[in-house]
Amino acid sequence: MTQTRSAPSLWMPTVQSETRDDGSILVWQAEPLRPYPRCITERFMHWAERTPDALWMAERGPDGGWIETRYGEAGRMIRAIGTALLAHGLTTERPLLILSGNSTVHALMALGAQHVGIPSAALAPAYALSGGDYLKLRDVAAQLTPGMIFADDVAGFAPAIEAVFGTDLPVVSVKGAVPGCRMLAFDDLARTVPDAAMEAAHAAITPDTVAKFLFTSGTTGTPKAVIQTQRMLCSNMEMVAQCMAFLRDTPPVLVDWAPWNHTASGNKAFNIAFYHGGSYYIDDGRPTPGMIGRTVANLREISPTWYFNVPLGYQMLLDAMEGNAALRETFFARLSLMWYAGAGMSQPVWDRVARIADAAVPGGVIMGTGFGSTETGPFAMGWVERDKTSGNIGIPGHGVTLKLVPQGDKLEARVKSPSVTPGYWRNDKLTAEAFDEEGFYRFGDAFRFAVPGDASRGFLFDGRLAENFKLASGTWVAVGPLRAQVTNALKGIASDVVIAGEGHHELGALVVPDWAALRQVAGDPSLEGEALLAHPEVRRLAGECLATHAAAATGSATRVRRILFIEAPLSFDKGEVTDKGSINQRAVLRSRADLVEALWTDDPRVIALAR
């Protein structure tokens, strides 16, 4: 059914730029960033007083129905929890550590801590559930020295807590217990009577108060505690609001699966909802074959107005949506904007999204994206124009200054804004290395103009500088753009690729397959694994796509001549894939060294072009 609606209100930016004598380029918006709150829970309490009966958060209960929490009720619990945390002696030096995944009580614990100036730190649950030596969890514990641990159902986390923290720390849970630990019931904390100490602590919060810690592993696999101040959270929300002005018009509705231990959802999506008095539905699915069905079920019931996913998530959602009219109708019923981040979106996936959106809504629905990091809030760049191709990461947000610094034939991207972190917790050396002499944060990535010389038309990602390498000929390979080119060339049968070839005379790639697309190519929905990858039609199509790519390439540094599909799923524990679905190129090359070497052998799995 075709929907009729007005176009959403979006920014109309005036972009300014300056080229310095040293060749560096500054880019910013002429309109200033608007004022923002002192602390993020000011916005929550605003809505708790103004619209106490409005829905804030909903999650699936044991019977499959939605358990709803209203703003007024949540506001009372946030103040109660903050009072209890102060009484237990938590401080910035002894913060709240959150081990479990997304849930309403997780959200209340984090906001209760932030309301009184106590940081929280949500970790990827895998840190505590992976078994073994818990090396990442031990590293986190040493950096943060937490004063309390929270987990919804603590039983699964008990071995990790006993191994890493012992029995010294109090543990808050909804159910379950850790033997020997002092257990605190969440319901008891939520019923604490607010007192003068809580009010004083809330009043003492400044924009520089640490609101939370988010951990990022980068390419080393070692967790780094990125400081998130109240200024970061609040200014970033105002940047988002100035870009996506429609958020102010009607309280947004979000249906979101992405983990709160990551900045894209834990800062941006989570805060968007209550910054504007909107509703956040916790999607208990994920973009995996076994869990995408839950996302589909949720989106058949709830129509979002702002929707975020990683490219892999959109790809899997499209597989379900193309044959499900009811899902398409509900999903697009009131959708103003789709947003993707975390990785580049291949052109085949972009085209599929556009085709379905255009059929559901006159004029389609804009697919927006941007660029940022845990260190930038995350919103630093944004792009919300109707494009026919993917890849534009946009222009700086309000209050953000982008600096492009020549590095050989690349432009290294750096930013400065109120939403940039002051640094890494208890790590002065790492903090100093992250910023240049003018205080600009170094992304470690290169950008290039989408339209040469015209900053107003946005920028394209030009590769992660640390990922680039040389062929045996000494020729540099720009990995980022090439990954996108090869993924697009494979016409939807690949979710992503990893470029290999350092020290070799030609390039190869490990290919992350789109299993659903491969089954369609093979014409057999029952095939999987090695049998599917070896199917003659799959190999024929992959070979044709590879040949087309190679024929269009301009040289050895842009021409991949051999590929090998990865059969075993990428591993979070090995750092190959992040919890938001993006791929760590260096980690995959390191952990799949046997496959990399196989690329240059007669291994029958390799698809190679004849010379």
C-alpha positions as CSV (number, residue, x, y, z in Angstrom):
1,M,0.0,0.0,0.0
2,T,1.4,3.4,-1.0
3,Q,1.8,5.9,1.9
4,T,1.4,9.7,1.6
5,R,3.3,12.0,3.9
6,S,5.2,15.3,3.9
7,A,8.9,15.3,3.7
8,P,10.8,15.4,7.0
9,S,12.4,18.6,8.2
10,L,16.2,18.4,7.7
11,W,19.0,20.8,7.9
12,M,19.9,23.3,5.1
13,P,23.5,23.9,5.9
14,T,25.9,26.6,4.8
15,V,29.3,25.1,4.6
16,Q,32.5,27.2,4.9
17,S,36.1,26.1,4.3
18,E,39.6,27.5,4.5
19,T,42.8,26.2,3.0
20,R,45.9,27.0,5.0
21,D,49.4,27.7,3.7
22,D,50.5,24.2,4.9
23,G,47.9,22.6,2.7
24,S,45.6,21.6,5.5
25,I,41.9,22.3,5.0
26,L,39.3,23.4,7.6
27,V,35.6,22.8,7.0
28,W,32.7,23.9,9.2
29,Q,29.1,25.1,9.2
30,A,28.3,28.8,9.3
31,E,25.3,28.3,11.7
32,P,26.5,27.8,15.3
33,L,25.5,24.9,17.5
34,R,22.5,25.8,19.6
35,P,22.5,25.8,23.4
36,Y,22.3,22.4,25.1
37,P,21.6,21.1,28.6
38,R,24.0,21.0,31.5
39,C,23.5,17.2,31.9
40,I,21.6,14.6,29.9
41,T,19.1,13.6,32.5
42,E,17.8,17.2,32.5
43,R,16.0,16.3,29.3
44,F,14.6,13.1,30.8
45,M,13.2,14.9,33.9
46,H,11.7,17.5,31.6
47,W,9.6,14.9,30.0
48,A,8.9,13.0,33.2
49,E,7.3,16.2,34.5
50,R,5.7,17.4,31.3
51,T,4.4,14.0,29.8
52,P,4.6,11.5,32.7
53,D,2.2,9.0,31.0
54,A,4.1,9.0,27.7
55,L,5.8,5.7,26.8
56,W,9.6,5.9,27.2
57,M,10.8,2.3,26.9
58,A,9.3,-1.1,26.1
59,E,10.8,-4.6,26.0
60,R,9.5,-8.1,25.4
61,G,8.4,-9.9,28.5
62,P,8.4,-13.7,29.2
63,D,5.0,-14.1,27.6
64,G,6.1,-12.3,24.4
65,G,4.1,-9.1,25.2
66,W,5.6,-5.6,25.5
67,I,6.4,-4.5,29.0
68,E,6.1,-0.7,29.0
69,T,7.7,1.9,31.2
70,R,6.4,5.5,31.3
71,Y,8.4,8.7,31.7
72,G,7.0,9.6,35.1
73,E,7.6,6.2,36.6
74,A,11.1,6.0,35.1
75,G,12.0,9.5,36.4
76,R,11.0,8.4,40.0
77,M,13.2,5.3,39.7
78,I,16.2,7.2,38.3
79,R,16.2,9.5,41.3
80,A,15.8,6.6,43.7
81,I,18.6,4.6,42.1
82,G,20.9,7.6,42.1
83,T,20.2,8.0,45.8
84,A,21.1,4.3,46.5
85,L,24.3,4.4,44.4
86,L,25.6,7.4,46.4
87,A,24.8,5.6,49.6
88,H,26.9,2.7,48.5
89,G,29.9,4.9,47.9
90,L,30.1,4.9,44.1
91,T,32.1,7.8,42.6
92,T,34.0,8.5,39.4
93,E,36.9,6.6,40.8
94,R,34.5,3.7,41.7
95,P,32.0,3.6,38.9
96,L,29.1,1.2,38.0
97,L,30.0,-1.7,35.8
98,I,27.2,-3.1,33.7
99,L,27.7,-6.6,32.3
100,S,24.4,-7.6,30.7
101,G,22.8,-6.5,27.5
102,N,20.1,-4.0,26.6
103,S,17.1,-3.9,29.0
104,T,14.9,-1.4,30.8
105,V,16.6,-2.0,34.1
106,H,20.0,-1.6,32.5
107,A,18.8,1.8,31.2
108,L,17.5,2.8,34.6
109,M,20.7,1.8,36.3
110,A,22.8,3.8,33.9
111,L,20.6,6.9,34.0
112,G,20.4,6.7,37.8
113,A,24.2,6.8,38.0
114,Q,24.5,9.6,35.5
115,H,21.8,11.6,37.4
116,V,24.1,12.0,40.4
117,G,27.4,12.3,38.6
118,I,28.5,8.6,38.8
119,P,29.8,7.1,35.6
120,S,28.6,3.8,34.3
121,A,30.4,1.5,31.9
122,A,28.4,-1.0,29.9
123,L,30.6,-3.8,28.5
124,A,29.9,-6.2,25.7
125,P,28.5,-9.3,27.5
126,A,30.9,-11.5,25.6
127,Y,33.7,-10.1,27.8
128,A,32.2,-12.0,30.7
129,L,30.6,-14.9,28.9
130,S,33.4,-16.1,26.7
131,G,35.1,-18.2,29.4
132,G,38.8,-18.8,29.4
133,D,41.1,-16.3,31.2
134,Y,38.7,-13.3,30.8
135,L,41.7,-11.2,29.6
136,K,39.6,-8.3,28.3
137,L,37.4,-8.2,31.4
138,R,40.5,-8.2,33.6
139,D,41.9,-5.3,31.6
140,V,38.7,-3.4,32.0
141,A,38.6,-4.1,35.8
142,A,42.1,-2.8,36.2
143,Q,41.4,0.4,34.3
144,L,38.1,1.3,36.0
145,T,38.3,-0.2,39.5
146,P,34.5,-0.4,39.7
147,G,32.6,0.0,42.9
148,M,29.5,-2.1,41.9
149,I,28.4,-4.6,39.3
150,F,25.0,-4.9,37.6
151,A,23.5,-7.7,35.6
152,D,19.9,-8.5,34.9
153,D,20.2,-12.2,35.3
154,V,23.5,-12.6,37.0
155,A,23.8,-16.4,37.0
156,G,25.5,-16.5,33.6
157,F,28.0,-13.9,34.7
158,A,28.8,-15.5,38.0
159,P,32.0,-17.4,36.9
160,A,33.5,-14.2,35.4
161,I,32.6,-12.2,38.5
162,E,34.2,-14.7,40.8
163,A,37.3,-15.1,38.6
164,V,37.9,-11.4,38.0
165,F,36.4,-9.5,40.9
166,G,36.2,-12.0,43.7
167,T,33.5,-11.4,46.3
168,D,34.4,-7.9,47.4
169,L,32.0,-5.9,45.2
170,P,28.3,-5.6,45.7
171,V,26.3,-7.1,42.8
172,V,22.9,-5.8,41.7
173,S,20.6,-8.1,39.8
174,V,16.9,-8.7,39.0
175,K,17.4,-12.4,39.5
176,G,20.2,-14.9,40.2
177,A,23.1,-14.7,42.6
178,V,26.9,-14.9,42.8
179,P,28.0,-17.2,45.6
180,G,29.8,-15.3,48.4
181,C,29.0,-11.8,47.0
182,R,26.8,-9.2,48.6
183,M,23.7,-9.3,46.5
184,L,21.4,-6.3,46.1
185,A,17.9,-6.5,44.5
186,F,17.2,-4.0,41.7
187,D,13.7,-3.5,43.1
188,D,15.1,-2.4,46.4
189,L,17.3,0.2,44.8
190,A,14.4,1.5,42.7
191,R,12.3,2.0,45.8
192,T,14.9,4.0,47.7
193,V,13.6,7.3,49.0
194,P,15.4,10.2,47.3
195,D,17.2,12.5,49.7
196,A,19.1,15.8,50.0
197,A,22.4,14.1,49.1
198,M,21.0,13.0,45.8
199,E,19.7,16.5,45.0
200,A,23.0,18.0,45.9
201,A,24.9,15.6,43.8
202,H,22.7,16.2,40.8
203,A,23.0,20.0,41.2
204,A,26.8,19.7,41.3
205,I,27.0,18.1,37.9
206,T,28.9,20.2,35.3
207,P,29.4,19.7,31.6
208,D,32.8,18.3,32.4
209,T,31.4,15.6,34.7
210,V,32.2,12.1,33.5
211,A,28.8,10.6,32.4
212,K,30.0,7.1,31.3
213,F,32.9,5.2,29.9
214,L,32.7,3.4,26.6
215,F,35.3,0.8,25.6
216,T,36.8,0.6,22.1
217,S,39.4,-2.0,21.1
218,G,40.6,-0.5,17.9
219,T,42.9,-2.8,16.0
220,T,44.9,-4.0,19.0
221,G,42.2,-5.9,20.8
222,T,43.0,-4.1,24.0
223,P,40.0,-2.3,25.5
224,K,40.4,1.5,25.9
225,A,38.2,3.4,28.3
226,V,36.9,6.5,26.3
227,I,35.7,9.2,28.7
228,Q,32.2,10.4,27.9
229,T,31.4,13.7,29.5
230,Q,28.0,15.3,30.0
231,R,29.1,18.0,27.5
232,M,29.7,15.3,24.9
233,L,26.3,13.6,25.3
234,C,24.3,16.8,25.4
235,S,26.1,18.7,22.6
236,N,26.0,15.6,20.4
237,M,22.2,15.4,20.8
238,E,21.8,19.0,19.8
239,M,24.0,18.4,16.8
240,V,21.7,15.5,15.8
241,A,18.6,17.6,16.4
242,Q,19.9,20.4,14.1
243,C,20.6,17.9,11.4
244,M,17.4,15.9,11.8
245,A,15.0,18.7,12.7
246,F,11.9,16.5,12.3
247,L,12.9,14.9,15.7
248,R,11.6,18.1,17.4
249,D,8.3,18.0,15.5
250,T,6.9,14.7,16.8
251,P,8.3,12.5,19.6
252,P,10.3,9.8,17.7
253,V,9.7,6.1,17.9
254,L,12.8,3.8,17.7
255,V,13.0,0.0,17.3
256,D,16.6,-0.8,18.0
257,W,18.7,-3.9,18.6
258,A,22.2,-2.4,18.6
259,P,24.2,-2.8,21.9
260,W,24.4,0.0,24.4
261,N,28.1,-0.8,25.0
262,H,28.7,0.8,21.6
263,T,28.4,4.5,20.9
264,A,26.1,4.3,17.9
265,S,23.2,3.0,20.0
266,G,24.4,3.5,23.6
267,N,24.8,7.2,23.0
268,K,23.1,8.2,19.8
269,A,19.9,6.1,19.5
270,F,19.4,5.6,23.2
271,N,19.6,9.4,23.9
272,I,17.6,10.5,20.8
273,A,14.5,8.9,22.2
274,F,14.3,10.7,25.6
275,Y,16.0,13.9,24.4
276,H,12.8,14.4,22.4
277,G,10.3,12.7,24.7
278,G,10.0,9.7,22.3
279,S,9.7,5.9,22.7
280,Y,12.4,3.3,22.5
281,Y,11.4,-0.3,21.8
282,I,14.2,-2.8,22.6
283,D,14.5,-5.1,19.7
284,D,15.6,-8.5,21.0
285,G,16.8,-9.7,17.6
286,R,20.1,-9.3,15.9
287,P,21.4,-9.4,12.3
288,T,22.2,-13.1,12.4
289,P,20.5,-16.0,10.7
290,G,19.1,-17.3,14.0
291,M,17.9,-14.0,15.4
292,I,16.8,-11.8,12.5
293,G,13.3,-13.4,12.8
294,R,12.8,-11.6,16.1
295,T,13.6,-8.3,14.5
296,V,11.1,-9.0,11.8
297,A,8.5,-9.9,14.3
298,N,9.1,-6.6,16.2
299,L,9.0,-4.5,13.1
300,R,5.7,-6.1,12.1
301,E,4.2,-4.7,15.3
302,I,5.9,-1.4,15.8
303,S,6.4,1.3,13.1
304,P,9.5,3.4,13.7
305,T,9.9,7.0,12.7
306,W,13.7,6.9,12.8
307,Y,15.5,3.6,12.1
308,F,19.1,2.7,12.6
309,N,20.9,-0.5,11.5
310,V,24.3,-1.6,10.2
311,P,24.5,-2.5,6.5
312,L,24.5,-6.2,7.3
313,G,21.3,-5.7,9.3
314,Y,19.6,-3.9,6.4
315,Q,20.7,-6.7,4.1
316,M,19.1,-9.4,6.3
317,L,16.0,-7.3,6.8
318,L,15.6,-6.9,3.1
319,D,15.8,-10.6,2.6
320,A,12.7,-10.9,4.8
321,M,11.0,-7.7,3.6
322,E,11.0,-8.4,-0.1
323,G,8.6,-11.3,0.4
324,N,6.5,-9.9,3.2
325,A,4.1,-7.2,2.4
326,A,2.8,-6.8,6.0
327,L,6.4,-6.2,7.2
328,R,6.9,-3.5,4.5
329,E,3.7,-1.8,5.3
330,T,4.4,-1.6,9.0
331,F,8.0,-0.6,8.6
332,F,7.4,2.3,6.3
333,A,4.0,3.4,7.8
334,R,5.5,6.5,9.5
335,L,9.2,6.3,8.8
336,S,10.9,9.7,8.3
337,L,14.6,8.6,8.0
338,M,16.7,5.5,7.8
339,W,20.2,5.7,9.1
340,Y,23.2,3.3,8.7
341,A,26.6,3.3,10.2
342,G,29.3,1.0,11.4
343,A,30.5,0.0,7.9
344,G,30.1,1.0,4.3
345,M,26.9,0.0,2.5
346,S,27.4,-1.8,-0.8
347,Q,25.7,-0.5,-3.8
348,P,23.6,-3.6,-4.3
349,V,22.1,-3.3,-0.8
350,W,21.6,0.4,-1.2
351,D,19.7,-0.2,-4.5
352,R,17.5,-2.8,-2.8
353,V,16.6,-0.5,0.1
354,A,15.8,2.3,-2.4
355,R,13.6,0.1,-4.6
356,I,11.5,-1.1,-1.6
357,A,11.3,2.4,-0.1
358,D,10.3,4.0,-3.3
359,A,7.5,1.4,-3.8
360,A,6.2,2.0,-0.2
361,V,6.4,5.8,0.0
362,P,6.0,8.4,-2.7
363,G,9.5,9.8,-3.2
364,G,11.1,7.1,-1.1
365,V,12.7,7.5,2.3
366,I,16.1,9.1,2.7
367,M,18.9,6.8,3.7
368,G,21.2,8.9,5.9
369,T,24.6,8.2,7.3
370,G,27.6,10.0,8.7
371,F,30.9,9.4,10.3
372,G,32.1,9.4,13.8
373,S,33.7,7.3,16.5
374,T,33.4,6.5,20.2
375,E,35.7,9.5,20.8
376,T,33.4,12.0,19.0
377,G,30.1,11.3,20.7
378,P,29.6,9.7,17.9
379,F,27.9,12.2,15.6
380,A,30.6,14.3,13.8
381,M,29.6,14.2,10.1
382,G,26.2,13.8,8.6
383,W,24.5,13.3,5.2
384,V,20.8,13.4,4.7
385,E,20.3,14.2,1.0
386,R,18.6,11.9,-1.5
387,D,21.4,10.1,-3.3
388,K,21.4,7.4,-5.9
389,T,24.7,5.9,-4.7
390,S,26.1,5.0,-1.3
391,G,29.3,6.2,0.3
392,N,28.9,9.9,1.1
393,I,29.7,10.4,4.8
394,G,28.6,14.0,4.7
395,I,29.7,17.3,6.1
396,P,30.6,18.4,9.7
397,G,27.7,18.8,12.1
398,H,27.0,22.1,13.8
399,G,29.8,23.0,16.2
400,V,32.2,20.6,14.5
401,T,35.4,21.7,12.7
402,L,36.9,19.2,10.3
403,K,40.6,19.4,9.5
404,L,42.0,17.6,6.5
405,V,45.8,17.2,6.7
406,P,47.8,16.1,3.7
407,Q,49.6,12.7,4.3
408,G,51.2,11.7,1.0
409,D,48.4,11.5,-1.5
410,K,45.8,11.2,1.2
411,L,43.9,13.7,3.4
412,E,44.0,12.6,7.1
413,A,40.7,13.5,8.9
414,R,40.7,15.2,12.3
415,V,37.9,17.0,14.2
416,K,37.3,19.4,17.1
417,S,34.0,19.9,18.7
418,P,32.2,20.0,22.2
419,S,31.4,16.3,21.7
420,V,34.9,15.1,21.4
421,T,36.3,13.2,24.4
422,P,38.8,14.8,26.7
423,G,40.7,11.5,26.4
424,Y,41.2,8.0,27.7
425,W,40.7,7.2,31.3
426,R,43.9,6.9,33.3
427,N,46.0,6.8,30.1
428,D,47.8,10.1,29.5
429,K,50.1,8.6,26.8
430,L,47.2,7.4,24.7
431,T,45.4,10.6,25.1
432,A,48.3,12.7,24.0
433,E,48.8,10.5,20.9
434,A,45.1,10.9,19.9
435,F,45.2,14.7,19.5
436,D,47.3,17.0,17.3
437,E,49.0,20.2,18.5
438,E,45.8,22.2,18.0
439,G,43.6,19.8,19.9
440,F,42.0,18.1,16.9
441,Y,41.2,14.4,17.5
442,R,42.8,12.2,14.9
443,F,40.5,9.6,13.4
444,G,43.3,7.7,11.8
445,D,41.2,7.7,8.6
446,A,41.5,9.5,5.3
447,F,38.7,11.4,3.5
448,R,38.4,12.7,0.0
449,F,36.0,15.2,-1.5
450,A,32.9,13.7,-3.1
451,V,33.0,16.6,-5.6
452,P,36.6,17.8,-5.9
453,G,37.1,21.1,-4.1
454,D,33.5,21.4,-3.0
455,A,33.2,20.8,0.7
456,S,29.4,21.4,0.7
457,R,28.9,18.2,-1.3
458,G,30.4,16.0,1.4
459,F,33.2,13.6,1.7
460,L,34.0,9.9,0.9
461,F,35.8,7.6,3.2
462,D,39.3,7.0,1.7
463,G,40.6,4.2,3.9
464,R,42.0,3.6,7.4
465,L,45.6,4.8,7.2
466,A,46.8,1.9,9.4
467,E,45.2,-0.7,7.1
468,N,47.0,0.4,3.9
469,F,49.9,-1.7,2.8
470,K,52.4,-2.1,-0.1
471,L,52.6,-4.8,-2.7
472,A,55.9,-6.4,-3.5
473,S,56.4,-3.7,-6.2
474,G,56.3,-1.0,-3.5
475,T,52.9,0.3,-4.7
476,W,50.6,1.4,-1.9
477,V,47.1,-0.2,-1.7
478,A,44.3,2.0,-0.4
479,V,42.3,-0.7,1.4
480,G,39.1,1.2,2.3
481,P,37.9,2.2,-1.1
482,L,39.0,-1.1,-2.6
483,R,36.9,-3.1,-0.2
484,A,33.9,-1.1,-1.2
485,Q,34.6,-1.5,-4.9
486,V,35.1,-5.3,-4.7
487,T,32.0,-5.8,-2.5
488,N,29.9,-3.9,-5.0
489,A,31.4,-5.8,-7.9
490,L,30.3,-9.1,-6.3
491,K,26.7,-8.0,-6.9
492,G,25.1,-8.8,-3.6
493,I,26.7,-12.3,-3.0
494,A,29.2,-10.7,-0.5
495,S,28.5,-8.9,2.8
496,D,32.0,-7.5,2.8
497,V,35.5,-8.4,1.8
498,V,39.0,-8.3,3.4
499,I,41.8,-7.2,1.1
500,A,45.1,-9.2,1.3
501,G,48.4,-9.1,-0.6
502,E,51.0,-7.4,1.4
503,G,54.4,-8.4,0.0
504,H,52.8,-10.2,-2.9
505,H,52.7,-9.1,-6.6
506,E,48.9,-9.1,-6.8
507,L,45.9,-8.6,-4.6
508,G,43.5,-11.2,-3.2
509,A,40.5,-11.0,-1.0
510,L,38.7,-13.0,1.6
511,V,35.0,-12.8,1.0
512,V,32.3,-12.7,3.7
513,P,29.4,-14.4,1.9
514,D,25.7,-13.4,1.9
515,W,24.4,-17.0,2.4
516,A,20.8,-16.2,1.4
517,A,22.0,-14.7,-1.9
518,L,24.3,-17.6,-2.6
519,R,21.4,-20.1,-2.1
520,Q,19.4,-18.1,-4.5
521,V,22.2,-18.3,-7.1
522,A,22.5,-22.0,-6.5
523,G,18.8,-22.5,-6.8
524,D,18.8,-24.8,-3.7
525,P,17.6,-23.4,-0.3
526,S,18.9,-26.5,1.5
527,L,22.6,-26.0,0.7
528,E,24.9,-24.5,3.2
529,G,28.6,-24.3,4.1
530,E,31.3,-25.8,1.9
531,A,28.7,-27.5,-0.4
532,L,27.1,-24.1,-1.2
533,L,30.4,-22.3,-1.7
534,A,31.5,-25.1,-4.1
535,H,28.3,-25.0,-6.2
536,P,29.2,-24.5,-9.9
537,E,26.8,-21.6,-10.3
538,V,28.2,-19.8,-7.2
539,R,31.7,-20.2,-8.5
540,R,30.7,-19.2,-12.0
541,L,29.0,-16.0,-10.9
542,A,31.8,-15.1,-8.5
543,G,34.3,-15.6,-11.3
544,E,32.4,-13.4,-13.7
545,C,32.1,-10.6,-11.1
546,L,35.8,-10.9,-10.3
547,A,36.7,-10.7,-14.0
548,T,34.5,-7.6,-14.5
549,H,36.1,-5.9,-11.5
550,A,39.6,-6.7,-12.7
551,A,38.9,-5.4,-16.2
552,A,37.8,-2.1,-14.9
553,A,40.7,-1.7,-12.5
554,T,43.5,0.8,-13.3
555,G,46.4,-1.0,-11.9
556,S,47.8,-3.7,-9.6
557,A,46.8,-1.7,-6.5
558,T,43.2,-1.6,-7.4
559,R,42.8,-5.1,-9.1
560,V,41.9,-8.1,-7.1
561,R,42.7,-11.3,-9.0
562,R,41.8,-14.0,-6.6
563,I,39.2,-14.5,-3.9
564,L,38.3,-17.1,-1.3
565,F,34.9,-17.3,0.5
566,I,35.1,-17.4,4.4
567,E,33.0,-20.4,5.5
568,A,33.4,-20.1,9.3
569,P,31.6,-17.1,10.9
570,L,33.7,-14.1,11.9
571,S,34.5,-14.1,15.6
572,F,33.8,-11.3,18.1
573,D,36.2,-12.9,20.7
574,K,39.1,-12.7,18.2
575,G,38.3,-9.1,17.4
576,E,37.3,-10.0,13.7
577,V,34.0,-8.3,14.0
578,T,32.6,-5.7,16.4
579,D,29.4,-6.0,18.3
580,K,27.8,-3.6,15.8
581,G,28.7,-5.8,12.8
582,S,31.7,-4.0,11.3
583,I,34.8,-5.9,10.3
584,N,38.3,-5.4,11.6
585,Q,40.4,-6.0,8.5
586,R,43.7,-6.4,10.3
587,A,42.2,-8.8,12.9
588,V,40.8,-11.0,10.1
589,L,44.1,-11.1,8.3
590,R,45.8,-12.0,11.5
591,S,43.4,-14.7,12.7
592,R,42.8,-16.2,9.2
593,A,46.4,-16.3,8.2
594,D,46.0,-19.8,6.8
595,L,43.3,-18.6,4.4
596,V,45.3,-15.6,3.4
597,E,48.2,-17.9,2.5
598,A,45.8,-20.2,0.6
599,L,44.9,-17.4,-1.7
600,W,48.3,-17.8,-3.5
601,T,48.2,-21.6,-3.8
602,D,46.3,-24.1,-5.9
603,D,43.7,-24.6,-3.1
604,P,40.5,-25.6,-4.9
605,R,38.5,-23.1,-2.8
606,V,40.2,-20.2,-4.5
607,I,38.6,-18.5,-7.4
608,A,41.4,-16.9,-9.5
609,L,41.6,-15.2,-12.8
610,A,43.6,-16.9,-15.5
611,R,46.7,-15.1,-16.7
